[in-house]
Amino acid sequence: MNTNSKVTTPVDIKTILSTLWVFLAVNYIYCDHLGIMEPGMVNDLLTGQIGSVQITQEFLLGAAILLEIPFAMIVLPRVLKYGVNRWTNISAAAVLILVQLGTMGMGSAPSPVYLFYSAIEIACNLVIIWLAWRWNAPEA
């Protein structure tokens, strides 16, 4: 018996996608958390105006809905069937890339921390799209 042989068990694509969504959600949260620590940000939040962006109830609801996408995508890859699962991952990641690119032009100029997290978030979304795109239909 050879005990030195390596046995690899393939990881289910659903698990990989779900884990990437966890990684992405945590990065979104920490980007916002660290952004609050930037000089002047607390004062801007207290005035309800960050750069050219007015912080309204509607703005906050929109932000909450957008942040709910990666949270929902933590669960959905594990429960959806192949076809809808694949396209849901591709669509959600594409939407979040567009949102991330769009937010770089909102308010004041993006900070180095925001740009750092944006690069990670966009790269992670691209990996999700790539994995979902290459995902082959399961054997029937």
Backbone as JSON Lines, residues from 0, in Angstrom:
{"i":0,"aa":"M","n":[0.85,-1.18,0.0],"ca":[0.0,0.0,0.0],"c":[0.89,1.24,0.0]}
{"i":1,"aa":"N","n":[0.65,2.11,-0.93],"ca":[1.44,3.34,-1.05],"c":[0.72,4.47,-0.33]}
{"i":2,"aa":"T","n":[1.24,4.88,0.81],"ca":[0.6,5.95,1.59],"c":[1.09,7.33,1.17]}
{"i":3,"aa":"N","n":[2.05,7.38,0.25],"ca":[2.58,8.66,-0.2],"c":[1.83,9.21,-1.4]}
{"i":4,"aa":"S","n":[0.95,8.43,-1.98],"ca":[0.23,8.92,-3.15],"c":[-0.78,9.98,-2.72]}
{"i":5,"aa":"K","n":[-0.9,10.96,-3.59],"ca":[-1.83,12.05,-3.3],"c":[-3.17,11.75,-3.93]}
{"i":6,"aa":"V","n":[-4.19,11.88,-3.15],"ca":[-5.55,11.71,-3.64],"c":[-6.19,13.09,-3.6]}
{"i":7,"aa":"T","n":[-6.63,13.53,-4.74],"ca":[-7.29,14.83,-4.77],"c":[-8.77,14.63,-5.02]}
{"i":8,"aa":"T","n":[-9.54,15.31,-4.25],"ca":[-10.98,15.28,-4.42],"c":[-11.38,16.6,-5.05]}
{"i":9,"aa":"P","n":[-12.0,16.56,-6.22],"ca":[-12.37,17.83,-6.85],"c":[-13.4,18.58,-6.0]}
{"i":10,"aa":"V","n":[-13.22,19.87,-5.94],"ca":[-14.16,20.72,-5.2],"c":[-15.29,21.09,-6.15]}
{"i":11,"aa":"D","n":[-16.48,20.95,-5.68],"ca":[-17.67,21.27,-6.47],"c":[-17.65,22.75,-6.85]}
{"i":12,"aa":"I","n":[-17.96,23.05,-8.1],"ca":[-17.97,24.44,-8.59],"c":[-18.95,25.3,-7.79]}
{"i":13,"aa":"K","n":[-20.04,24.71,-7.31],"ca":[-20.99,25.46,-6.49],"c":[-20.33,25.96,-5.21]}
{"i":14,"aa":"T","n":[-19.5,25.13,-4.61],"ca":[-18.79,25.51,-3.39],"c":[-17.77,26.61,-3.67]}
{"i":15,"aa":"I","n":[-17.06,26.48,-4.79],"ca":[-16.07,27.5,-5.15],"c":[-16.76,28.84,-5.37]}
{"i":16,"aa":"L","n":[-17.84,28.84,-6.14],"ca":[-18.55,30.09,-6.41],"c":[-19.1,30.71,-5.13]}
{"i":17,"aa":"S","n":[-19.7,29.91,-4.3],"ca":[-20.24,30.4,-3.03],"c":[-19.13,31.02,-2.17]}
{"i":18,"aa":"T","n":[-17.98,30.36,-2.13],"ca":[-16.86,30.86,-1.34],"c":[-16.32,32.17,-1.91]}
{"i":19,"aa":"L","n":[-16.27,32.29,-3.22],"ca":[-15.84,33.55,-3.83],"c":[-16.8,34.69,-3.48]}
{"i":20,"aa":"W","n":[-18.1,34.38,-3.41],"ca":[-19.07,35.4,-3.02],"c":[-18.89,35.82,-1.56]}
{"i":21,"aa":"V","n":[-18.5,34.88,-0.7],"ca":[-18.19,35.24,0.69],"c":[-17.0,36.2,0.71]}
{"i":22,"aa":"F","n":[-15.95,35.84,-0.01],"ca":[-14.75,36.67,-0.1],"c":[-15.11,38.06,-0.6]}
{"i":23,"aa":"L","n":[-15.94,38.13,-1.63],"ca":[-16.34,39.4,-2.21],"c":[-17.16,40.24,-1.23]}
{"i":24,"aa":"A","n":[-18.12,39.62,-0.55],"ca":[-18.96,40.34,0.41],"c":[-18.11,40.93,1.54]}
{"i":25,"aa":"V","n":[-17.16,40.17,2.03],"ca":[-16.29,40.66,3.1],"c":[-15.44,41.83,2.61]}
{"i":26,"aa":"N","n":[-14.96,41.75,1.38],"ca":[-14.18,42.86,0.83],"c":[-15.03,44.12,0.67]}
{"i":27,"aa":"Y","n":[-16.28,43.97,0.23],"ca":[-17.17,45.14,0.13],"c":[-17.34,45.79,1.51]}
{"i":28,"aa":"I","n":[-17.57,44.98,2.51],"ca":[-17.8,45.51,3.87],"c":[-16.55,46.22,4.38]}
{"i":29,"aa":"Y","n":[-15.39,45.58,4.26],"ca":[-14.17,46.19,4.79],"c":[-13.75,47.42,4.01]}
{"i":30,"aa":"C","n":[-14.02,47.46,2.72],"ca":[-13.74,48.67,1.96],"c":[-14.53,49.85,2.53]}
{"i":31,"aa":"D","n":[-15.82,49.63,2.76],"ca":[-16.65,50.69,3.34],"c":[-16.22,51.02,4.76]}
{"i":32,"aa":"H","n":[-15.89,50.01,5.53],"ca":[-15.46,50.22,6.92],"c":[-14.19,51.07,6.97]}
{"i":33,"aa":"L","n":[-13.2,50.73,6.17],"ca":[-11.96,51.51,6.17],"c":[-12.18,52.89,5.56]}
{"i":34,"aa":"G","n":[-13.1,52.98,4.61],"ca":[-13.4,54.28,4.0],"c":[-13.92,55.29,5.0]}
{"i":35,"aa":"I","n":[-14.66,54.82,5.99],"ca":[-15.18,55.72,7.03],"c":[-14.05,56.33,7.84]}
{"i":36,"aa":"M","n":[-12.91,55.64,7.9],"ca":[-11.78,56.12,8.69],"c":[-10.95,57.17,7.96]}
{"i":37,"aa":"E","n":[-11.25,57.43,6.7],"ca":[-10.5,58.45,5.96],"c":[-10.78,59.82,6.57]}
{"i":38,"aa":"P","n":[-9.75,60.67,6.62],"ca":[-9.93,62.01,7.2],"c":[-11.09,62.77,6.54]}
{"i":39,"aa":"G","n":[-11.94,63.32,7.36],"ca":[-13.07,64.11,6.89],"c":[-14.32,63.31,6.58]}
{"i":40,"aa":"M","n":[-14.21,62.0,6.49],"ca":[-15.36,61.19,6.09],"c":[-16.47,61.22,7.14]}
{"i":41,"aa":"V","n":[-16.13,61.15,8.41],"ca":[-17.15,61.18,9.46],"c":[-17.92,62.5,9.4]}
{"i":42,"aa":"N","n":[-17.2,63.6,9.22],"ca":[-17.89,64.9,9.11],"c":[-18.8,64.93,7.89]}
{"i":43,"aa":"D","n":[-18.32,64.38,6.77],"ca":[-19.16,64.33,5.57],"c":[-20.41,63.49,5.81]}
{"i":44,"aa":"L","n":[-20.24,62.36,6.49],"ca":[-21.4,61.51,6.8],"c":[-22.4,62.25,7.69]}
{"i":45,"aa":"L","n":[-21.89,63.0,8.65],"ca":[-22.77,63.74,9.55],"c":[-23.55,64.83,8.83]}
{"i":46,"aa":"T","n":[-22.97,65.4,7.78],"ca":[-23.68,66.43,7.01],"c":[-24.63,65.81,5.99]}
{"i":47,"aa":"G","n":[-24.45,64.51,5.72],"ca":[-25.3,63.85,4.74],"c":[-24.9,64.12,3.3]}
{"i":48,"aa":"Q","n":[-23.69,64.59,3.11],"ca":[-23.19,64.91,1.77],"c":[-21.75,64.43,1.66]}
{"i":49,"aa":"I","n":[-21.49,63.52,0.72],"ca":[-20.13,63.05,0.48],"c":[-19.77,63.44,-0.94]}
{"i":50,"aa":"G","n":[-18.91,64.42,-1.07],"ca":[-18.6,64.95,-2.4],"c":[-19.87,65.5,-3.01]}
{"i":51,"aa":"S","n":[-20.22,65.0,-4.18],"ca":[-21.44,65.46,-4.85],"c":[-22.64,64.55,-4.57]}
{"i":52,"aa":"V","n":[-22.46,63.57,-3.71],"ca":[-23.52,62.59,-3.44],"c":[-24.26,62.96,-2.16]}
{"i":53,"aa":"Q","n":[-25.57,63.16,-2.29],"ca":[-26.44,63.41,-1.15],"c":[-26.86,62.07,-0.57]}
{"i":54,"aa":"I","n":[-26.62,61.86,0.72],"ca":[-26.99,60.61,1.37],"c":[-28.44,60.71,1.83]}
{"i":55,"aa":"T","n":[-29.33,60.11,1.06],"ca":[-30.76,60.13,1.36],"c":[-31.21,58.72,1.73]}
{"i":56,"aa":"Q","n":[-32.45,58.6,2.15],"ca":[-33.01,57.28,2.44],"c":[-33.04,56.42,1.18]}
{"i":57,"aa":"E","n":[-33.32,57.05,0.04],"ca":[-33.35,56.31,-1.22],"c":[-31.94,55.82,-1.59]}
{"i":58,"aa":"F","n":[-30.94,56.67,-1.38],"ca":[-29.55,56.27,-1.64],"c":[-29.17,55.07,-0.76]}
{"i":59,"aa":"L","n":[-29.51,55.16,0.52],"ca":[-29.18,54.07,1.45],"c":[-29.91,52.78,1.08]}
{"i":60,"aa":"L","n":[-31.17,52.88,0.65],"ca":[-31.91,51.69,0.22],"c":[-31.25,51.08,-1.01]}
{"i":61,"aa":"G","n":[-30.86,51.92,-1.96],"ca":[-30.16,51.42,-3.15],"c":[-28.86,50.72,-2.79]}
{"i":62,"aa":"A","n":[-28.11,51.31,-1.86],"ca":[-26.86,50.7,-1.41],"c":[-27.13,49.36,-0.72]}
{"i":63,"aa":"A","n":[-28.19,49.31,0.08],"ca":[-28.54,48.07,0.77],"c":[-28.91,46.97,-0.23]}
{"i":64,"aa":"I","n":[-29.67,47.34,-1.25],"ca":[-30.06,46.36,-2.27],"c":[-28.83,45.84,-3.0]}
{"i":65,"aa":"L","n":[-27.92,46.74,-3.37],"ca":[-26.7,46.32,-4.06],"c":[-25.84,45.41,-3.18]}
{"i":66,"aa":"L","n":[-25.75,45.73,-1.9],"ca":[-24.95,44.91,-0.99],"c":[-25.6,43.55,-0.74]}
{"i":67,"aa":"E","n":[-26.91,43.49,-0.91],"ca":[-27.6,42.22,-0.72],"c":[-27.28,41.22,-1.84]}
{"i":68,"aa":"I","n":[-26.86,41.72,-3.0],"ca":[-26.55,40.82,-4.12],"c":[-25.47,39.81,-3.74]}
{"i":69,"aa":"P","n":[-24.29,40.25,-3.26],"ca":[-23.3,39.22,-2.91],"c":[-23.74,38.34,-1.74]}
{"i":70,"aa":"F","n":[-24.53,38.88,-0.82],"ca":[-25.02,38.04,0.28],"c":[-25.93,36.94,-0.25]}
{"i":71,"aa":"A","n":[-26.84,37.3,-1.15],"ca":[-27.73,36.29,-1.74],"c":[-26.93,35.28,-2.55]}
{"i":72,"aa":"M","n":[-25.87,35.77,-3.19],"ca":[-25.07,34.88,-4.03],"c":[-24.2,33.93,-3.22]}
{"i":73,"aa":"I","n":[-24.1,34.12,-1.95],"ca":[-23.42,33.13,-1.1],"c":[-24.26,31.86,-1.05]}
{"i":74,"aa":"V","n":[-25.58,32.02,-1.0],"ca":[-26.5,30.89,-0.87],"c":[-26.92,30.34,-2.24]}
{"i":75,"aa":"L","n":[-27.22,31.21,-3.18],"ca":[-27.82,30.77,-4.44],"c":[-26.98,29.76,-5.22]}
{"i":76,"aa":"P","n":[-25.65,29.9,-5.32],"ca":[-24.91,28.87,-6.07],"c":[-25.05,27.47,-5.48]}
{"i":77,"aa":"R","n":[-25.34,27.38,-4.21],"ca":[-25.47,26.07,-3.56],"c":[-26.84,25.42,-3.8]}
{"i":78,"aa":"V","n":[-27.84,26.23,-4.16],"ca":[-29.2,25.68,-4.25],"c":[-29.81,25.73,-5.65]}
{"i":79,"aa":"L","n":[-29.33,26.59,-6.52],"ca":[-29.92,26.7,-7.86],"c":[-29.46,25.56,-8.76]}
{"i":80,"aa":"K","n":[-30.27,25.22,-9.73],"ca":[-29.92,24.21,-10.72],"c":[-28.92,24.82,-11.72]}
{"i":81,"aa":"Y","n":[-28.22,23.95,-12.43],"ca":[-27.09,24.33,-13.28],"c":[-27.34,25.55,-14.16]}
{"i":82,"aa":"G","n":[-28.31,25.5,-15.06],"ca":[-28.49,26.57,-16.04],"c":[-28.75,27.93,-15.42]}
{"i":83,"aa":"V","n":[-29.74,28.0,-14.55],"ca":[-30.06,29.28,-13.9],"c":[-28.93,29.7,-12.97]}
{"i":84,"aa":"N","n":[-28.27,28.75,-12.35],"ca":[-27.16,29.02,-11.45],"c":[-26.03,29.71,-12.21]}
{"i":85,"aa":"R","n":[-25.68,29.12,-13.33],"ca":[-24.58,29.65,-14.14],"c":[-24.87,31.1,-14.56]}
{"i":86,"aa":"W","n":[-26.05,31.34,-15.09],"ca":[-26.37,32.68,-15.58],"c":[-26.62,33.67,-14.44]}
{"i":87,"aa":"T","n":[-27.08,33.22,-13.31],"ca":[-27.24,34.1,-12.16],"c":[-25.88,34.59,-11.67]}
{"i":88,"aa":"N","n":[-24.9,33.69,-11.61],"ca":[-23.55,34.08,-11.21],"c":[-22.94,35.07,-12.2]}
{"i":89,"aa":"I","n":[-23.07,34.78,-13.48],"ca":[-22.53,35.67,-14.51],"c":[-23.2,37.04,-14.44]}
{"i":90,"aa":"S","n":[-24.51,37.06,-14.34],"ca":[-25.26,38.33,-14.32],"c":[-24.96,39.15,-13.08]}
{"i":91,"aa":"A","n":[-24.97,38.51,-11.91],"ca":[-24.72,39.24,-10.67],"c":[-23.31,39.83,-10.66]}
{"i":92,"aa":"A","n":[-22.33,39.05,-11.1],"ca":[-20.95,39.54,-11.12],"c":[-20.79,40.68,-12.13]}
{"i":93,"aa":"A","n":[-21.44,40.57,-13.29],"ca":[-21.36,41.64,-14.29],"c":[-21.98,42.93,-13.77]}
{"i":94,"aa":"V","n":[-23.13,42.82,-13.12],"ca":[-23.78,44.01,-12.54],"c":[-22.87,44.67,-11.52]}
{"i":95,"aa":"L","n":[-22.26,43.87,-10.65],"ca":[-21.4,44.43,-9.61],"c":[-20.12,45.04,-10.16]}
{"i":96,"aa":"I","n":[-19.61,44.52,-11.28],"ca":[-18.47,45.17,-11.93],"c":[-18.88,46.54,-12.43]}
{"i":97,"aa":"L","n":[-20.03,46.63,-13.08],"ca":[-20.5,47.93,-13.59],"c":[-20.74,48.92,-12.46]}
{"i":98,"aa":"V","n":[-21.32,48.44,-11.37],"ca":[-21.55,49.31,-10.2],"c":[-20.22,49.79,-9.64]}
{"i":99,"aa":"Q","n":[-19.26,48.88,-9.51],"ca":[-17.96,49.26,-8.96],"c":[-17.28,50.3,-9.83]}
{"i":100,"aa":"L","n":[-17.3,50.1,-11.13],"ca":[-16.71,51.08,-12.04],"c":[-17.45,52.41,-11.96]}
{"i":101,"aa":"G","n":[-18.77,52.35,-11.85],"ca":[-19.57,53.58,-11.75],"c":[-19.33,54.35,-10.47]}
{"i":102,"aa":"T","n":[-19.1,53.64,-9.37],"ca":[-18.9,54.34,-8.09],"c":[-17.56,55.05,-8.02]}
{"i":103,"aa":"M","n":[-16.64,54.71,-8.88],"ca":[-15.35,55.39,-8.86],"c":[-15.49,56.85,-9.26]}
{"i":104,"aa":"G","n":[-16.56,57.18,-9.96],"ca":[-16.78,58.56,-10.37],"c":[-17.74,59.31,-9.47]}
{"i":105,"aa":"M","n":[-18.21,58.68,-8.4],"ca":[-19.16,59.33,-7.5],"c":[-18.42,60.04,-6.38]}
{"i":106,"aa":"G","n":[-18.99,61.11,-5.92],"ca":[-18.41,61.81,-4.77],"c":[-17.07,62.41,-5.1]}
{"i":107,"aa":"S","n":[-16.14,62.28,-4.18],"ca":[-14.8,62.82,-4.4],"c":[-13.94,61.78,-5.11]}
{"i":108,"aa":"A","n":[-12.71,62.16,-5.42],"ca":[-11.8,61.23,-6.09],"c":[-11.57,60.0,-5.22]}
{"i":109,"aa":"P","n":[-11.52,58.82,-5.82],"ca":[-11.34,57.61,-5.02],"c":[-9.97,57.58,-4.34]}
{"i":110,"aa":"S","n":[-9.95,57.12,-3.11],"ca":[-8.72,57.03,-2.33],"c":[-7.92,55.8,-2.76]}
{"i":111,"aa":"P","n":[-6.64,55.74,-2.38],"ca":[-5.85,54.54,-2.68],"c":[-6.47,53.27,-2.1]}
{"i":112,"aa":"V","n":[-7.05,53.37,-0.9],"ca":[-7.69,52.2,-0.29],"c":[-8.88,51.75,-1.14]}
{"i":113,"aa":"Y","n":[-9.69,52.7,-1.6],"ca":[-10.85,52.38,-2.42],"c":[-10.41,51.75,-3.74]}
{"i":114,"aa":"L","n":[-9.37,52.3,-4.34],"ca":[-8.86,51.74,-5.6],"c":[-8.31,50.33,-5.4]}
{"i":115,"aa":"F","n":[-7.63,50.11,-4.27],"ca":[-7.09,48.79,-3.94],"c":[-8.23,47.77,-3.84]}
{"i":116,"aa":"Y","n":[-9.24,48.1,-3.04],"ca":[-10.37,47.18,-2.89],"c":[-11.14,47.02,-4.2]}
{"i":117,"aa":"S","n":[-11.28,48.1,-4.95],"ca":[-11.99,48.01,-6.23],"c":[-11.3,47.03,-7.17]}
{"i":118,"aa":"A","n":[-9.97,47.07,-7.21],"ca":[-9.22,46.15,-8.07],"c":[-9.47,44.7,-7.64]}
{"i":119,"aa":"I","n":[-9.45,44.46,-6.34],"ca":[-9.7,43.11,-5.82],"c":[-11.13,42.67,-6.14]}
{"i":120,"aa":"E","n":[-12.09,43.56,-5.91],"ca":[-13.5,43.23,-6.13],"c":[-13.8,42.96,-7.6]}
{"i":121,"aa":"I","n":[-13.25,43.79,-8.48],"ca":[-13.46,43.58,-9.92],"c":[-12.79,42.28,-10.36]}
{"i":122,"aa":"A","n":[-11.58,42.03,-9.88],"ca":[-10.88,40.78,-10.23],"c":[-11.67,39.56,-9.75]}
{"i":123,"aa":"C","n":[-12.19,39.62,-8.54],"ca":[-12.97,38.5,-8.01],"c":[-14.23,38.28,-8.84]}
{"i":124,"aa":"N","n":[-14.91,39.35,-9.21],"ca":[-16.1,39.23,-10.05],"c":[-15.74,38.64,-11.42]}
{"i":125,"aa":"L","n":[-14.59,39.02,-11.96],"ca":[-14.16,38.45,-13.24],"c":[-13.87,36.96,-13.11]}
{"i":126,"aa":"V","n":[-13.29,36.55,-12.0],"ca":[-13.06,35.12,-11.76],"c":[-14.39,34.37,-11.67]}
{"i":127,"aa":"I","n":[-15.36,34.96,-10.99],"ca":[-16.69,34.34,-10.89],"c":[-17.3,34.17,-12.28]}
{"i":128,"aa":"I","n":[-17.22,35.22,-13.1],"ca":[-17.75,35.14,-14.47],"c":[-17.02,34.05,-15.25]}
{"i":129,"aa":"W","n":[-15.71,34.03,-15.15],"ca":[-14.9,33.05,-15.88],"c":[-15.24,31.62,-15.47]}
{"i":130,"aa":"L","n":[-15.33,31.38,-14.15],"ca":[-15.67,30.03,-13.66],"c":[-17.08,29.61,-14.1]}
{"i":131,"aa":"A","n":[-18.03,30.53,-13.96],"ca":[-19.41,30.21,-14.33],"c":[-19.52,29.98,-15.84]}
{"i":132,"aa":"W","n":[-18.79,30.75,-16.62],"ca":[-18.81,30.62,-18.08],"c":[-18.26,29.26,-18.51]}
{"i":133,"aa":"R","n":[-17.19,28.81,-17.85],"ca":[-16.52,27.55,-18.18],"c":[-17.19,26.33,-17.55]}
{"i":134,"aa":"W","n":[-18.16,26.56,-16.7],"ca":[-18.83,25.49,-15.97],"c":[-19.61,24.62,-16.96]}
{"i":135,"aa":"N","n":[-19.24,23.36,-17.04],"ca":[-19.91,22.43,-17.95],"c":[-21.15,21.84,-17.28]}
{"i":136,"aa":"A","n":[-22.11,21.54,-18.11],"ca":[-23.35,20.93,-17.6],"c":[-23.02,19.6,-16.93]}
{"i":137,"aa":"P","n":[-23.67,19.32,-15.81],"ca":[-23.43,18.03,-15.14],"c":[-23.92,16.88,-16.01]}
{"i":138,"aa":"E","n":[-23.28,15.75,-15.83],"ca":[-23.7,14.54,-16.55],"c":[-25.11,14.15,-16.12]}
{"i":139,"aa":"A","n":[-25.94,13.82,-17.07],"ca":[-27.32,13.45,-16.75],"c":[-27.43,12.03,-16.28]}
